[in-house]
Amino acid sequence: MIQLAQETREGWCVVAVRGRADSEAADELENALRAAVEQNPRVAVNLWSLSYISSAGLRAVLQGARAAEAKGVEFLVCSPNNSVKKVFDMSGLHHVMKIQERLPC
Amino acid sequence: MSQSALLKHTEFELDGNLGELGRLVEYVDQFCLAADLDGEAPFELNLVLEELFTNAVRHGGCEGMKNAVHVRFGLLENGGVAVEYRDRGTPFDPTSVAEPDLAAPLSQRQPGGLGIHLLRQTMRDLRYQRAGDWNRLTMRREGKQEAKSI
C-alpha cells in the first residue's frame, strides 16, 4: 500500500511517498515521479514516511531519476529511514543520484 | 516465552498473484515478532521473499497458480533464520544470475538485476536445486546483535 502526495514549496515540487514501495505499488510510484519531472524543474522525493522499499520500488525511483536527467530536471531523494537508505546504498544508487537527509525546502 | 518457543518454525503457501504480497508481509512480521528477531529482520526477509515471489509470478509462469510458492522459516540458535523458498515456476537459479554493474552512470543503469543483487547481499549460504517441478532455494540470514529499544 502506497500513498502519494504532491505539493509545490519554494520552487520545488515535493512528492511525498508513504507506506510500502513494493512490486504492487511500483508502477504508481514511477508514474507519479515521471509526471512530476515532466512538469517541474526541481523535484524532491520525500521518503520520510516510507517504511519499506523493494527492488521494484528502487526501479521506480531510478526511472524517475533517469527521466529527470534526460530533461535536465534537478532530482533529489530525501529523508529515507535507515533501512530504506541501506537498500539504496546496497544497490549503488547513492553513486548515481542525490540522496540527502533533509528536504531542500 | 512459551509462545516464541512454539514458533521456532513456520511455513506458509502463497498463490500466484501479486495480491498475495500483503499476506507475505503478515507471515514475515508474525514470525519475526514471535521469534523476537532484531528490528531489521522483517524488512530484509520481505525484501528477499518479495523478489523471489514476484519473479516467479511475473516471469516464472506462476501467475494464477494455486499454492505456487511455499516458504519455511526456521529460527537458528544465534538469532539467525534459515529460509527455504520453493516455487513451481519454470527452472530459475538465482545464484547463476550475473551481477549488475553498480558503477554504471545513471543513463546506462539497467533496471533489472537489482533484486537478485539485494538477495545476495542480504542472505548467506544460498543453495539452489531443481527438485521435480519445484525451484528450491535455501539460504540463511545472520542474526544481528541489537540493543533492543524499550
gemmi code that builds the backbone of each chain (N, CA, C; Angstrom):
import gemmi

chains = {
    "A": [
        ("MET", (0.858, -1.196, 0.000), (0.000, 0.000, 0.000), (0.888, 1.237, 0.000)),
        ("ILE", (0.635, 2.114, -0.965), (1.440, 3.323, -1.049), (0.510, 4.520, -1.157)),
        ("GLN", (0.943, 5.633, -0.574), (0.180, 6.869, -0.701), (1.109, 7.951, -1.218)),
        ("LEU", (0.647, 8.681, -2.223), (1.482, 9.700, -2.848), (0.790, 11.049, -2.752)),
        ("ALA", (1.562, 12.081, -2.451), (1.006, 13.430, -2.408), (2.034, 14.380, -3.013)),
        ("GLN", (1.546, 15.388, -3.688), (2.451, 16.319, -4.343), (2.116, 17.749, -3.954)),
        ("GLU", (3.138, 18.523, -3.627), (2.910, 19.935, -3.367), (4.116, 20.737, -3.846)),
        ("THR", (3.899, 22.026, -4.085), (4.987, 22.884, -4.533), (5.368, 23.830, -3.400)),
        ("ARG", (6.673, 23.866, -3.101), (7.167, 24.714, -1.998), (8.485, 25.334, -2.425)),
        ("GLU", (8.553, 26.638, -2.366), (9.802, 27.351, -2.645), (10.466, 26.881, -3.944)),
        ("GLY", (9.649, 26.717, -4.965), (10.200, 26.352, -6.270), (10.478, 24.874, -6.442)),
        ("TRP", (10.221, 24.100, -5.412), (10.410, 22.649, -5.505), (9.058, 21.951, -5.585)),
        ("CYS", (8.982, 20.951, -6.444), (7.849, 20.035, -6.407), (8.236, 18.905, -5.449)),
        ("VAL", (7.518, 18.807, -4.341), (7.829, 17.771, -3.347), (6.826, 16.621, -3.490)),
        ("VAL", (7.336, 15.444, -3.790), (6.485, 14.255, -3.887), (6.680, 13.441, -2.612)),
        ("ALA", (5.643, 13.395, -1.787), (5.730, 12.644, -0.527), (5.245, 11.216, -0.760)),
        ("VAL", (6.075, 10.265, -0.345), (5.768, 8.849, -0.565), (5.595, 8.188, 0.800)),
        ("ARG", (4.411, 7.634, 1.043), (4.146, 6.988, 2.330), (3.865, 5.508, 2.123)),
        ("GLY", (4.231, 4.709, 3.117), (3.834, 3.296, 3.088), (4.907, 2.390, 2.533)),
        ("ARG", (4.505, 1.506, 1.625), (5.404, 0.468, 1.139), (5.560, 0.576, -0.374)),
        ("ALA", (6.798, 0.755, -0.838), (7.085, 0.805, -2.272), (7.486, -0.595, -2.729)),
        ("ASP", (6.467, -1.436, -2.955), (6.729, -2.824, -3.344), (6.334, -3.062, -4.801)),
        ("SER", (6.323, -4.318, -5.209), (6.040, -4.647, -6.615), (4.656, -4.177, -7.050)),
        ("GLU", (3.719, -4.213, -6.126), (2.359, -3.793, -6.469), (2.268, -2.290, -6.654)),
        ("ALA", (3.087, -1.547, -5.911), (2.979, -0.084, -5.894), (3.934, 0.593, -6.882)),
        ("ALA", (4.845, -0.181, -7.457), (5.955, 0.422, -8.209), (5.489, 1.246, -9.416)),
        ("ASP", (4.504, 0.733, -10.152), (4.060, 1.460, -11.349), (3.461, 2.814, -10.977)),
        ("GLU", (2.665, 2.807, -9.899), (2.037, 4.052, -9.444), (3.108, 5.070, -9.042)),
        ("LEU", (4.136, 4.591, -8.350), (5.226, 5.476, -7.923), (5.983, 6.019, -9.137)),
        ("GLU", (6.311, 5.137, -10.063), (7.054, 5.588, -11.250), (6.252, 6.628, -12.037)),
        ("ASN", (4.959, 6.367, -12.220), (4.119, 7.319, -12.963), (4.073, 8.679, -12.277)),
        ("ALA", (3.973, 8.664, -10.949), (3.916, 9.933, -10.204), (5.225, 10.703, -10.344)),
        ("LEU", (6.341, 9.987, -10.284), (7.642, 10.662, -10.395), (7.856, 11.206, -11.804)),
        ("ARG", (7.464, 10.413, -12.791), (7.593, 10.881, -14.175), (6.740, 12.124, -14.425)),
        ("ALA", (5.519, 12.104, -13.897), (4.621, 13.256, -14.072), (5.223, 14.495, -13.412)),
        ("ALA", (5.798, 14.319, -12.221), (6.395, 15.456, -11.516), (7.584, 16.002, -12.305)),
        ("VAL", (8.389, 15.107, -12.840), (9.573, 15.505, -13.615), (9.154, 16.232, -14.898)),
        ("GLU", (8.043, 15.775, -15.456), (7.554, 16.345, -16.716), (7.149, 17.811, -16.551)),
        ("GLN", (6.653, 18.152, -15.336), (6.013, 19.462, -15.141), (6.812, 20.430, -14.286)),
        ("ASN", (7.951, 19.984, -13.747), (8.665, 20.846, -12.786), (10.171, 20.822, -13.029)),
        ("PRO", (10.816, 21.961, -12.786), (12.271, 21.999, -12.970), (13.043, 21.391, -11.804)),
        ("ARG", (12.398, 21.307, -10.631), (13.082, 20.761, -9.451), (12.135, 19.841, -8.688)),
        ("VAL", (12.564, 18.602, -8.498), (11.708, 17.610, -7.843), (12.441, 17.017, -6.645)),
        ("ALA", (11.783, 17.030, -5.484), (12.325, 16.384, -4.287), (11.371, 15.270, -3.871)),
        ("VAL", (11.910, 14.066, -3.731), (11.087, 12.921, -3.346), (11.250, 12.730, -1.843)),
        ("ASN", (10.177, 12.938, -1.114), (10.244, 12.866, 0.352), (9.898, 11.450, 0.829)),
        ("LEU", (10.920, 10.737, 1.314), (10.719, 9.340, 1.726), (10.564, 9.199, 3.245)),
        ("TRP", (10.354, 10.312, 3.924), (10.281, 10.304, 5.394), (9.316, 9.235, 5.920)),
        ("SER", (8.166, 9.090, 5.255), (7.136, 8.163, 5.748), (7.109, 6.851, 4.965)),
        ("LEU", (8.200, 6.575, 4.272), (8.273, 5.303, 3.541), (8.885, 4.257, 4.471)),
        ("SER", (8.147, 3.187, 4.723), (8.634, 2.187, 5.678), (9.392, 1.051, 4.995)),
        ("TYR", (9.165, 0.880, 3.689), (9.745, -0.293, 3.010), (9.937, 0.011, 1.534)),
        ("ILE", (11.029, -0.482, 0.982), (11.215, -0.396, -0.472), (11.882, -1.680, -0.952)),
        ("SER", (11.356, -2.233, -2.041), (11.970, -3.424, -2.642), (12.653, -3.000, -3.938)),
        ("SER", (13.211, -3.973, -4.642), (13.907, -3.626, -5.883), (12.945, -3.001, -6.889)),
        ("ALA", (11.677, -3.412, -6.843), (10.688, -2.824, -7.759), (10.495, -1.337, -7.448)),
        ("GLY", (10.471, -1.000, -6.175), (10.363, 0.407, -5.778), (11.601, 1.191, -6.163)),
        ("LEU", (12.759, 0.549, -5.985), (14.016, 1.202, -6.391), (14.023, 1.505, -7.879)),
        ("ARG", (13.542, 0.547, -8.651), (13.498, 0.744, -10.104), (12.628, 1.937, -10.460)),
        ("ALA", (11.517, 2.086, -9.743), (10.624, 3.225, -9.995), (11.352, 4.549, -9.744)),
        ("VAL", (12.096, 4.617, -8.634), (12.845, 5.845, -8.322), (13.952, 6.053, -9.358)),
        ("LEU", (14.610, 4.958, -9.729), (15.675, 5.020, -10.739), (15.132, 5.561, -12.064)),
        ("GLN", (13.946, 5.097, -12.467), (13.361, 5.571, -13.720), (13.003, 7.054, -13.620)),
        ("GLY", (12.539, 7.467, -12.458), (12.256, 8.890, -12.249), (13.516, 9.722, -12.372)),
        ("ALA", (14.597, 9.237, -11.764), (15.875, 9.962, -11.809), (16.419, 10.017, -13.240)),
        ("ARG", (16.228, 8.934, -13.971), (16.703, 8.916, -15.362), (15.918, 9.898, -16.221)),
        ("ALA", (14.599, 9.925, -16.017), (13.768, 10.874, -16.765), (14.199, 12.305, -16.431)),
        ("ALA", (14.505, 12.547, -15.154), (14.937, 13.880, -14.730), (16.256, 14.257, -15.404)),
        ("GLU", (17.180, 13.322, -15.407), (18.477, 13.596, -16.014), (18.326, 13.923, -17.500)),
        ("ALA", (17.495, 13.154, -18.176), (17.285, 13.360, -19.619), (16.688, 14.737, -19.905)),
        ("LYS", (15.922, 15.268, -18.952), (15.231, 16.551, -19.162), (15.948, 17.713, -18.505)),
        ("GLY", (17.047, 17.426, -17.824), (17.768, 18.483, -17.124), (17.046, 18.977, -15.878)),
        ("VAL", (16.239, 18.103, -15.277), (15.494, 18.461, -14.065), (16.310, 18.049, -12.842)),
        ("GLU", (16.353, 18.939, -11.846), (17.041, 18.580, -10.600), (16.173, 17.585, -9.831)),
        ("PHE", (16.790, 16.524, -9.312), (16.020, 15.422, -8.707), (16.715, 14.985, -7.429)),
        ("LEU", (16.046, 15.159, -6.298), (16.629, 14.798, -5.010), (15.796, 13.723, -4.327)),
        ("VAL", (16.477, 12.774, -3.719), (15.803, 11.776, -2.886), (16.106, 12.143, -1.435)),
        ("CYS", (15.057, 12.379, -0.633), (15.267, 12.968, 0.700), (14.687, 12.120, 1.830)),
        ("SER", (15.379, 12.186, 2.971), (14.881, 11.685, 4.257), (14.510, 10.204, 4.312)),
        ("PRO", (15.258, 9.321, 3.664), (14.920, 7.897, 3.822), (15.254, 7.437, 5.237)),
        ("ASN", (14.478, 6.484, 5.782), (14.873, 5.920, 7.073), (16.091, 5.011, 6.873)),
        ("ASN", (16.661, 4.528, 7.960), (17.926, 3.786, 7.851), (17.825, 2.548, 6.979)),
        ("SER", (16.722, 1.814, 7.120), (16.568, 0.578, 6.346), (16.428, 0.874, 4.853)),
        ("VAL", (15.638, 1.905, 4.547), (15.448, 2.286, 3.141), (16.769, 2.795, 2.553)),
        ("LYS", (17.468, 3.607, 3.339), (18.769, 4.143, 2.895), (19.741, 2.997, 2.590)),
        ("LYS", (19.706, 1.987, 3.441), (20.610, 0.848, 3.266), (20.367, 0.137, 1.922)),
        ("VAL", (19.099, 0.039, 1.528), (18.779, -0.614, 0.254), (19.301, 0.226, -0.923)),
        ("PHE", (19.167, 1.543, -0.823), (19.744, 2.415, -1.859), (21.260, 2.212, -1.925)),
        ("ASP", (21.889, 2.148, -0.759), (23.343, 2.001, -0.716), (23.791, 0.659, -1.303)),
        ("MET", (23.091, -0.423, -0.908), (23.445, -1.758, -1.408), (23.327, -1.834, -2.927)),
        ("SER", (22.417, -1.022, -3.475), (22.179, -1.045, -4.917), (23.126, -0.142, -5.681)),
        ("GLY", (23.940, 0.617, -4.946), (24.856, 1.538, -5.598), (24.171, 2.783, -6.125)),
        ("LEU", (22.883, 2.961, -5.794), (22.159, 4.118, -6.331), (22.629, 5.430, -5.720)),
        ("HIS", (23.258, 5.354, -4.546), (23.772, 6.587, -3.937), (24.929, 7.170, -4.760)),
        ("HIS", (25.478, 6.363, -5.676), (26.539, 6.888, -6.555), (25.971, 7.669, -7.733)),
        ("VAL", (24.734, 7.351, -8.121), (24.200, 7.934, -9.353), (23.033, 8.890, -9.138)),
        ("MET", (22.549, 9.011, -7.897), (21.535, 10.035, -7.657), (21.801, 10.713, -6.318)),
        ("LYS", (21.220, 11.901, -6.183), (21.461, 12.672, -4.955), (20.484, 12.210, -3.873)),
        ("ILE", (21.060, 11.685, -2.793), (20.240, 11.246, -1.657), (20.688, 12.051, -0.442)),
        ("GLN", (19.771, 12.707, 0.212), (20.155, 13.539, 1.349), (19.186, 13.386, 2.513)),
        ("GLU", (19.672, 13.771, 3.692), (18.884, 13.541, 4.903), (17.690, 14.471, 5.024)),
        ("ARG", (17.828, 15.674, 4.473), (16.756, 16.664, 4.666), (16.177, 17.138, 3.342)),
        ("LEU", (14.953, 17.612, 3.405), (14.329, 18.244, 2.250), (15.034, 19.572, 1.961)),
        ("PRO", (15.047, 20.017, 0.718), (15.722, 21.274, 0.380), (14.869, 22.494, 0.712)),
        ("CYS", (13.641, 22.273, 1.177), (12.761, 23.416, 1.437), (11.828, 23.107, 2.582)),
    ],
    "B": [
        ("MET", (7.292, -16.114, 26.277), (8.391, -17.074, 26.230), (7.924, -18.395, 25.628)),
        ("SER", (6.791, -18.906, 26.172), (6.311, -20.183, 25.652), (5.844, -20.015, 24.204)),
        ("GLN", (5.277, -18.823, 23.907), (4.800, -18.620, 22.545), (5.965, -18.601, 21.557)),
        ("SER", (7.061, -17.917, 21.915), (8.176, -17.861, 20.978), (8.823, -19.236, 20.836)),
        ("ALA", (8.776, -20.038, 21.900), (9.328, -21.384, 21.795), (8.523, -22.211, 20.796)),
        ("LEU", (7.222, -21.966, 20.765), (6.371, -22.714, 19.837), (6.580, -22.279, 18.395)),
        ("LEU", (7.023, -21.059, 18.216), (7.082, -20.531, 16.855), (8.501, -20.482, 16.294)),
        ("LYS", (9.278, -21.484, 16.586), (10.626, -21.527, 16.036), (10.630, -21.941, 14.574)),
        ("HIS", (9.530, -22.497, 14.152), (9.381, -22.838, 12.737), (8.037, -22.304, 12.266)),
        ("THR", (8.009, -21.870, 11.031), (6.708, -21.534, 10.461), (6.785, -21.790, 8.969)),
        ("GLU", (5.669, -22.168, 8.395), (5.633, -22.309, 6.945), (4.294, -21.878, 6.404)),
        ("PHE", (4.314, -21.429, 5.161), (3.084, -20.945, 4.536), (3.189, -21.055, 3.026)),
        ("GLU", (2.015, -20.982, 2.391), (1.958, -21.048, 0.931), (1.313, -19.785, 0.390)),
        ("LEU", (1.706, -19.428, -0.813), (1.129, -18.256, -1.472), (0.646, -18.658, -2.856)),
        ("ASP", (-0.502, -18.087, -3.261), (-0.975, -18.296, -4.624), (-0.206, -17.386, -5.573)),
        ("GLY", (-0.279, -17.717, -6.846), (0.495, -16.963, -7.829), (-0.177, -15.684, -8.280)),
        ("ASN", (-0.374, -14.740, -7.373), (-0.758, -13.389, -7.815), (-0.208, -12.366, -6.835)),
        ("LEU", (0.092, -11.184, -7.351), (0.798, -10.187, -6.539), (-0.042, -9.663, -5.379)),
        ("GLY", (-1.355, -9.913, -5.446), (-2.209, -9.550, -4.318), (-1.829, -10.302, -3.043)),
        ("GLU", (-1.048, -11.358, -3.176), (-0.602, -12.146, -2.028), (0.532, -11.474, -1.252)),
        ("LEU", (1.076, -10.388, -1.785), (2.187, -9.715, -1.093), (1.793, -9.280, 0.315)),
        ("GLY", (0.541, -8.885, 0.469), (0.058, -8.471, 1.788), (0.132, -9.617, 2.785)),
        ("ARG", (-0.247, -10.819, 2.343), (-0.172, -11.983, 3.237), (1.276, -12.328, 3.547)),
        ("LEU", (2.151, -12.194, 2.544), (3.578, -12.442, 2.771), (4.105, -11.544, 3.897)),
        ("VAL", (3.744, -10.264, 3.826), (4.180, -9.313, 4.853), (3.679, -9.761, 6.230)),
        ("GLU", (2.415, -10.190, 6.294), (1.845, -10.622, 7.583), (2.579, -11.832, 8.146)),
        ("TYR", (2.841, -12.816, 7.309), (3.542, -14.017, 7.787), (4.946, -13.676, 8.283)),
        ("VAL", (5.638, -12.836, 7.520), (7.010, -12.462, 7.898), (6.994, -11.695, 9.207)),
        ("ASP", (6.083, -10.723, 9.314), (6.012, -9.910, 10.540), (5.687, -10.778, 11.758)),
        ("GLN", (4.735, -11.683, 11.597), (4.340, -12.549, 12.726), (5.510, -13.401, 13.195)),
        ("PHE", (6.229, -13.970, 12.233), (7.355, -14.828, 12.610), (8.440, -14.012, 13.322)),
        ("CYS", (8.761, -12.858, 12.769), (9.835, -12.036, 13.350), (9.481, -11.593, 14.767)),
        ("LEU", (8.206, -11.262, 14.956), (7.748, -10.833, 16.274), (7.808, -11.999, 17.262)),
        ("ALA", (7.267, -13.130, 16.849), (7.215, -14.299, 17.739), (8.619, -14.801, 18.063)),
        ("ALA", (9.534, -14.690, 17.101), (10.898, -15.177, 17.303), (11.781, -14.109, 17.949)),
        ("ASP", (11.200, -12.928, 18.190), (11.921, -11.850, 18.860), (13.197, -11.460, 18.099)),
        ("LEU", (13.066, -11.358, 16.784), (14.233, -11.022, 15.957), (14.513, -9.514, 15.998)),
        ("ASP", (15.685, -9.127, 15.520), (16.063, -7.713, 15.506), (15.151, -6.918, 14.565)),
        ("GLY", (15.154, -5.608, 14.727), (14.222, -4.741, 14.012), (14.379, -4.718, 12.499)),
        ("GLU", (15.533, -5.089, 11.996), (15.737, -5.082, 10.545), (15.264, -6.366, 9.873)),
        ("ALA", (14.967, -7.375, 10.677), (14.635, -8.685, 10.111), (13.401, -8.671, 9.200)),
        ("PRO", (12.272, -8.051, 9.624), (11.102, -8.080, 8.742), (11.376, -7.424, 7.389)),
        ("PHE", (12.043, -6.285, 7.414), (12.366, -5.574, 6.165), (13.197, -6.471, 5.252)),
        ("GLU", (14.236, -7.054, 5.807), (15.162, -7.819, 4.963), (14.538, -9.113, 4.429)),
        ("LEU", (13.777, -9.794, 5.278), (13.139, -11.033, 4.813), (12.076, -10.734, 3.760)),
        ("ASN", (11.346, -9.631, 3.943), (10.374, -9.231, 2.924), (11.052, -8.880, 1.612)),
        ("LEU", (12.159, -8.154, 1.723), (12.902, -7.739, 0.522), (13.275, -8.953, -0.325)),
        ("VAL", (13.798, -9.959, 0.349), (14.275, -11.171, -0.320), (13.118, -11.988, -0.884)),
        ("LEU", (12.085, -12.184, -0.067), (10.987, -13.056, -0.490), (10.100, -12.376, -1.526)),
        ("GLU", (9.919, -11.061, -1.393), (9.136, -10.356, -2.418), (9.806, -10.517, -3.783)),
        ("GLU", (11.116, -10.429, -3.796), (11.853, -10.542, -5.046), (11.623, -11.911, -5.706)),
        ("LEU", (11.815, -12.959, -4.919), (11.666, -14.309, -5.455), (10.224, -14.560, -5.888)),
        ("PHE", (9.286, -14.150, -5.039), (7.867, -14.364, -5.319), (7.439, -13.606, -6.582)),
        ("THR", (7.822, -12.334, -6.666), (7.440, -11.517, -7.827), (8.043, -12.066, -9.114)),
        ("ASN", (9.291, -12.501, -9.038), (9.925, -13.118, -10.210), (9.145, -14.343, -10.670)),
        ("ALA", (8.742, -15.166, -9.705), (8.030, -16.410, -10.048), (6.688, -16.101, -10.708)),
        ("VAL", (5.995, -15.065, -10.187), (4.679, -14.716, -10.737), (4.820, -14.046, -12.110)),
        ("ARG", (5.755, -13.106, -12.201), (5.853, -12.313, -13.440), (6.589, -13.042, -14.550)),
        ("HIS", (7.630, -13.789, -14.185), (8.491, -14.377, -15.227), (8.549, -15.896, -15.187)),
        ("GLY", (8.080, -16.493, -14.081), (8.248, -17.938, -13.931), (7.020, -18.756, -14.269)),
        ("GLY", (5.965, -18.102, -14.741), (4.766, -18.841, -15.120), (3.873, -19.219, -13.950)),
        ("CYS", (4.076, -18.621, -12.785), (3.262, -18.952, -11.600), (1.972, -18.134, -11.508)),
        ("GLU", (1.807, -17.187, -12.411), (0.602, -16.344, -12.396), (-0.646, -17.220, -12.426)),
        ("GLY", (-1.519, -17.010, -11.465), (-2.790, -17.735, -11.438), (-2.708, -19.142, -10.843)),
        ("MET", (-1.529, -19.558, -10.420), (-1.344, -20.918, -9.911), (-1.668, -20.974, -8.409)),
        ("LYS", (-2.475, -21.943, -8.014), (-2.817, -22.116, -6.595), (-1.592, -22.666, -5.854)),
        ("ASN", (-1.340, -22.153, -4.669), (-0.208, -22.627, -3.847), (1.093, -22.742, -4.659)),
        ("ALA", (1.393, -21.705, -5.395), (2.556, -21.722, -6.294), (3.868, -21.643, -5.524)),
        ("VAL", (3.806, -21.040, -4.343), (5.028, -20.766, -3.591), (4.894, -21.298, -2.166)),
        ("HIS", (5.964, -21.882, -1.693), (5.983, -22.433, -0.337), (7.216, -21.877, 0.372)),
        ("VAL", (7.004, -21.330, 1.568), (8.117, -20.737, 2.319), (8.172, -21.371, 3.701)),
        ("ARG", (9.385, -21.662, 4.156), (9.560, -22.179, 5.506), (10.672, -21.405, 6.212)),
        ("PHE", (10.403, -20.967, 7.436), (11.417, -20.318, 8.271), (11.770, -21.227, 9.438)),
        ("GLY", (13.039, -21.266, 9.761), (13.464, -21.936, 10.978), (14.382, -21.003, 11.758)),
        ("LEU", (14.076, -20.828, 13.027), (14.909, -19.962, 13.859), (16.160, -20.721, 14.298)),
        ("LEU", (17.316, -20.113, 14.107), (18.578, -20.741, 14.493), (18.980, -20.257, 15.879)),
        ("GLU", (19.889, -20.977, 16.486), (20.240, -20.691, 17.890), (20.797, -19.279, 18.097)),
        ("ASN", (21.531, -18.779, 17.111), (22.180, -17.479, 17.280), (21.295, -16.315, 16.832)),
        ("GLY", (20.007, -16.557, 16.657), (19.109, -15.498, 16.196), (19.049, -15.398, 14.683)),
        ("GLY", (19.747, -16.277, 14.000), (19.659, -16.321, 12.544), (18.379, -17.018, 12.104)),
        ("VAL", (18.088, -16.907, 10.811), (16.897, -17.549, 10.263), (17.295, -18.373, 9.049)),
        ("ALA", (16.930, -19.654, 9.083), (17.096, -20.497, 7.905), (15.821, -20.374, 7.081)),
        ("VAL", (15.979, -20.104, 5.791), (14.823, -19.910, 4.919), (14.872, -20.938, 3.798)),
        ("GLU", (13.742, -21.613, 3.610), (13.589, -22.446, 2.421), (12.468, -21.841, 1.595)),
        ("TYR", (12.803, -21.495, 0.357), (11.818, -20.927, -0.560), (11.645, -21.891, -1.730)),
        ("ARG", (10.392, -22.224, -2.044), (10.143, -23.090, -3.204), (9.044, -22.495, -4.067)),
        ("ASP", (9.190, -22.608, -5.388), (8.071, -22.261, -6.267), (7.979, -23.262, -7.408)),
        ("ARG", (6.765, -23.312, -7.990), (6.510, -24.273, -9.064), (6.649, -23.618, -10.437)),
        ("GLY", (7.508, -22.623, -10.519), (7.724, -21.931, -11.788), (8.730, -22.660, -12.677)),
        ("THR", (8.984, -22.049, -13.832), (9.988, -22.608, -14.737), (11.350, -22.565, -14.038)),
        ("PRO", (12.262, -23.490, -14.414), (13.558, -23.538, -13.724), (14.260, -22.179, -13.738)),
        ("PHE", (14.649, -21.722, -12.554), (15.367, -20.447, -12.446), (16.305, -20.519, -11.245)),
        ("ASP", (17.582, -20.357, -11.527), (18.599, -20.421, -10.478), (19.113, -19.009, -10.181)),
        ("PRO", (18.656, -18.388, -9.094), (19.079, -17.003, -8.795), (20.580, -16.900, -8.552)),
        ("THR", (21.195, -18.001, -8.146), (22.634, -17.938, -7.846), (23.469, -17.856, -9.127)),
        ("SER", (22.836, -18.083, -10.284), (23.593, -18.060, -11.543), (23.448, -16.730, -12.285)),
        ("VAL", (22.676, -15.796, -11.718), (22.435, -14.520, -12.398), (23.678, -13.623, -12.280)),
        ("ALA", (24.035, -12.984, -13.397), (25.208, -12.105, -13.396), (24.956, -10.883, -12.511)),
        ("GLU", (25.994, -10.412, -11.847), (25.884, -9.211, -11.005), (25.673, -7.976, -11.882)),
        ("PRO", (24.796, -7.055, -11.447), (24.637, -5.816, -12.216), (25.872, -4.925, -12.061)),
        ("ASP", (26.044, -4.013, -13.011), (27.167, -3.070, -12.936), (26.748, -1.884, -12.070)),
        ("LEU", (27.140, -1.926, -10.790), (26.687, -0.899, -9.848), (27.406, 0.425, -10.047)),
        ("ALA", (28.494, 0.408, -10.824), (29.263, 1.635, -11.034), (28.827, 2.377, -12.295)),
        ("ALA", (27.890, 1.806, -13.052), (27.474, 2.438, -14.308), (26.774, 3.765, -14.036)),
        ("PRO", (26.969, 4.759, -14.918), (26.264, 6.036, -14.734), (24.760, 5.857, -14.922)),
        ("LEU", (24.017, 6.852, -14.421), (22.558, 6.763, -14.378), (21.950, 6.383, -15.722)),
        ("SER", (22.417, 7.024, -16.784), (21.803, 6.801, -18.094), (22.030, 5.373, -18.591)),
        ("GLN", (23.034, 4.710, -18.036), (23.328, 3.342, -18.508), (22.930, 2.270, -17.511)),
        ("ARG", (22.356, 2.689, -16.378), (21.963, 1.680, -15.397), (20.837, 0.837, -15.979)),
        ("GLN", (20.988, -0.470, -15.881), (19.929, -1.368, -16.320), (18.980, -1.578, -15.140)),
        ("PRO", (17.694, -1.409, -15.373), (16.756, -1.555, -14.252), (16.712, -2.976, -13.676)),
        ("GLY", (17.022, -3.984, -14.474), (16.923, -5.353, -13.976), (18.124, -5.765, -13.152)),
        ("GLY", (18.001, -6.896, -12.506), (19.152, -7.474, -11.814), (19.376, -6.982, -10.398)),
        ("LEU", (18.727, -5.863, -10.030), (18.945, -5.310, -8.691), (18.422, -6.222, -7.590)),
        ("GLY", (17.279, -6.820, -7.850), (16.634, -7.618, -6.810), (17.482, -8.814, -6.392)),
        ("ILE", (18.039, -9.500, -7.364), (18.868, -10.661, -7.052), (20.161, -10.214, -6.369)),
        ("HIS", (20.653, -9.060, -6.773), (21.827, -8.493, -6.097), (21.518, -8.239, -4.616)),
        ("LEU", (20.356, -7.659, -4.329), (19.967, -7.392, -2.942), (19.806, -8.689, -2.163)),
        ("LEU", (19.247, -9.691, -2.828), (19.106, -11.016, -2.207), (20.468, -11.558, -1.781)),
        ("ARG", (21.440, -11.456, -2.679), (22.767, -11.978, -2.362), (23.463, -11.179, -1.277)),
        ("GLN", (23.170, -9.863, -1.251), (23.778, -9.018, -0.216), (23.202, -9.318, 1.163)),
        ("THR", (21.943, -9.723, 1.177), (21.217, -9.853, 2.435), (21.354, -11.242, 3.053)),
        ("MET", (21.451, -12.263, 2.202), (21.421, -13.635, 2.686), (22.775, -14.332, 2.483)),
        ("ARG", (22.977, -15.394, 3.268), (24.206, -16.182, 3.172), (23.866, -17.612, 2.764)),
        ("ASP", (24.885, -18.313, 2.295), (24.759, -19.754, 2.004), (23.612, -20.083, 1.059)),
        ("LEU", (23.510, -19.335, -0.024), (22.446, -19.617, -0.980), (22.735, -20.923, -1.723)),
        ("ARG", (21.743, -21.790, -1.715), (21.878, -23.040, -2.471), (20.597, -23.293, -3.257)),
        ("TYR", (20.797, -23.539, -4.536), (19.647, -23.779, -5.416), (19.635, -25.207, -5.908)),
        ("GLN", (18.458, -25.783, -5.982), (18.323, -27.035, -6.725), (16.943, -27.094, -7.383)),
        ("ARG", (16.899, -27.796, -8.497), (15.622, -28.076, -9.126), (15.180, -29.423, -8.590)),
        ("ALA", (14.031, -29.434, -7.930), (13.547, -30.668, -7.318), (12.192, -31.003, -7.922)),
        ("GLY", (12.174, -31.863, -8.903), (10.922, -32.189, -9.589), (10.382, -30.956, -10.280)),
        ("ASP", (9.140, -30.588, -9.942), (8.527, -29.407, -10.559), (8.875, -28.125, -9.816)),
        ("TRP", (9.723, -28.235, -8.812), (9.959, -27.089, -7.935), (11.360, -26.499, -8.084)),
        ("ASN", (11.411, -25.163, -8.049), (12.674, -24.477, -7.756), (12.810, -24.462, -6.239)),
        ("ARG", (13.956, -24.806, -5.735), (14.138, -24.812, -4.275), (15.409, -24.044, -3.935)),
        ("LEU", (15.255, -23.015, -3.120), (16.387, -22.190, -2.709), (16.457, -22.200, -1.189)),
        ("THR", (17.605, -22.586, -0.659), (17.787, -22.476, 0.792), (18.830, -21.402, 1.058)),
        ("MET", (18.672, -20.718, 2.161), (19.564, -19.600, 2.495), (19.424, -19.265, 3.976)),
        ("ARG", (20.281, -18.386, 4.420), (20.306, -18.075, 5.845), (20.503, -16.577, 6.039)),
        ("ARG", (19.739, -16.030, 6.975), (20.000, -14.639, 7.386), (20.689, -14.683, 8.736)),
        ("GLU", (21.782, -13.977, 8.833), (22.535, -13.950, 10.085), (21.761, -13.193, 11.147)),
        ("GLY", (21.840, -13.665, 12.374), (21.259, -12.909, 13.472), (22.071, -11.652, 13.718)),
        ("LYS", (21.393, -10.583, 14.119), (22.110, -9.336, 14.360), (22.006, -8.961, 15.821)),
        ("GLN", (23.135, -8.590, 16.387), (23.131, -8.136, 17.774), (22.566, -6.735, 17.781)),
        ("GLU", (21.619, -6.517, 18.632), (20.991, -5.205, 18.654), (20.521, -4.913, 20.076)),
        ("ALA", (20.814, -3.725, 20.521), (20.269, -3.303, 21.812), (18.786, -3.090, 21.600)),
        ("LYS", (17.971, -3.921, 22.187), (16.525, -3.813, 21.969), (15.995, -2.549, 22.639)),
        ("SER", (15.300, -1.739, 21.861), (14.777, -0.494, 22.431), (13.517, -0.789, 23.242)),
        ("ILE", (13.415, -0.165, 24.369), (12.304, -0.285, 25.318), (12.121, -1.721, 25.862)),
    ],
}
model = gemmi.Model(1)
for chain_id, residues in chains.items():
    chain = gemmi.Chain(chain_id)
    for i, (resn, *xyz) in enumerate(residues, 1):
        res = gemmi.Residue()
        res.name, res.seqid = resn, gemmi.SeqId(i, " ")
        for name, pos in zip(("N", "CA", "C"), xyz):
            atom = gemmi.Atom()
            atom.name, atom.element = name, gemmi.Element(name[0])
            atom.pos, atom.b_iso = gemmi.Position(*pos), 0.0
            res.add_atom(atom)
        chain.add_residue(res)
    model.add_chain(chain)
structure = gemmi.Structure()
structure.add_model(model)
structure.setup_entities()
